[in-house]
Amino acid sequence: MPQSRQQTTSPRRVGVREFRGNLTSFLKQVEDGQRFVLTSHHKVVAEIGPPSSDVVARKPGALRGKIKVADDFDSLPAGVLTSMEDGT
């Protein structure tokens, strides 16, 4: 994984429409350390940038064998389960 370079400049303001239209280009800039503030109708709606260095990737199954379902855990009534599956 390439080492990310920290940008010392403030985040660049970009409209959502421009960002969406040039997504690949902007994401490459983010990989290089650039941060962006996304705006819609001149209002800030999001910030995007490289993840902080303290983000740890989650490992599927890390809690396997460490979680126990209580013996008295109630199963769903058949009608509720059917409604959830069928959307009725």
C-alpha positions in Angstrom: 0.0 0.0 0.0 1.5 3.3 -1.0 2.5 5.8 1.7 0.1 8.7 1.8 1.5 12.2 1.6 0.0 14.7 4.0 -1.2 18.0 2.4 -0.4 21.1 4.4 -2.9 23.2 2.4 -6.5 23.7 3.4 -9.2 21.5 1.8 -10.3 22.5 -1.7 -13.9 23.5 -2.2 -15.7 21.5 -4.9 -19.3 21.4 -6.0 -21.0 18.0 -5.8 -21.8 18.0 -9.5 -18.2 18.6 -10.4 -17.0 16.0 -8.0 -19.4 13.4 -9.3 -18.5 14.2 -12.9 -14.8 13.7 -12.2 -14.9 11.1 -9.5 -11.9 9.0 -10.6 -9.7 12.1 -10.9 -10.7 13.4 -7.5 -10.2 10.0 -5.8 -6.7 9.8 -7.2 -6.0 13.2 -5.6 -7.4 11.9 -2.3 -5.1 9.0 -2.5 -2.2 11.5 -2.9 -3.4 13.2 0.3 -5.6 16.0 -1.0 -8.7 16.8 1.1 -12.0 18.2 -0.4 -15.0 20.1 1.0 -18.0 19.2 -1.1 -20.7 21.9 -1.5 -24.2 21.9 -2.8 -25.8 25.3 -3.5 -22.9 27.0 -1.7 -23.5 24.9 1.5 -20.9 22.5 2.8 -22.4 19.0 2.7 -19.4 16.7 3.1 -15.7 16.4 3.6 -13.6 13.8 1.9 -9.9 13.0 2.3 -7.6 10.1 3.1 -8.4 8.1 6.2 -6.5 9.0 9.3 -3.5 6.8 10.1 -5.2 5.2 13.1 -8.0 3.5 11.1 -7.6 -0.2 11.5 -9.1 -2.6 8.9 -11.8 -4.8 10.3 -11.2 -8.5 10.1 -14.4 -10.6 9.4 -14.8 -13.3 12.0 -12.7 -11.6 14.6 -15.3 -12.3 17.3 -16.1 -15.9 16.2 -16.6 -18.0 19.3 -16.7 -14.9 21.6 -20.4 -14.1 21.3 -23.0 -16.3 22.8 -26.8 -16.1 22.1 -28.7 -16.5 25.4 -30.7 -19.7 25.7 -33.8 -17.7 26.5 -33.5 -15.6 23.4 -36.9 -15.4 21.8 -37.4 -16.3 18.1 -39.7 -14.1 16.1 -43.3 -15.1 15.8 -44.0 -16.6 12.4 -46.3 -13.7 11.3 -43.6 -11.1 12.0 -40.9 -13.1 10.2 -43.2 -13.6 7.2 -44.0 -9.9 7.1 -40.3 -9.0 7.1 -39.4 -11.5 4.4 -42.5 -10.7 2.2 -42.7 -7.0 2.9 -46.4 -7.4 3.8 
